[in-house]
Amino acid sequence: MKNLSFAAFIFSVAAVSCSKKEPVDLYPADSPKPAYDTAAVDSFSNGATSVDIVRQIRMSSQKYRDSVKEAIKLQEQENRMKEELEKENKNKADEEKKKADGEKVKKSPEASAANEPKTD
């Protein structure tokens, strides 16, 4: 009889504990959602980056910024050189034009004097 009552007790405990329970919703629909990611990222989990990779990314981004700055400096220097060349060419053209005008002025009195008949 003792064994029968003990077996009945064990059977009732097992039946109650193994009965289907409704799952409790840990995140109800009306609860507020945080605006940030709350999932912890372990250093060995998917999506985690190692310290070396993060360092390489920072170094490469710094190199990229430096190369962009250097390219901008080179472009500005080229633009300055082009402007200086244009100014020099313009000055040379102006000087040549002035020389040509001066020679025309000198030739015109000489030409008019050469065309006049000599009176002796």
Buried (B, 14 or more C-beta within 10 A) or exposed (E): EEEEEEEEEEEEEEEEEEEEEEEEEEEEEEEEEEEEEEEEEEEEEEEEEEEEEEEEEEEEEEEEEEEEEEEEEEEEEEEEEEEEEEEEEEEEEEEEEEEEEEEEEEEEEEEEEEEEEEEE
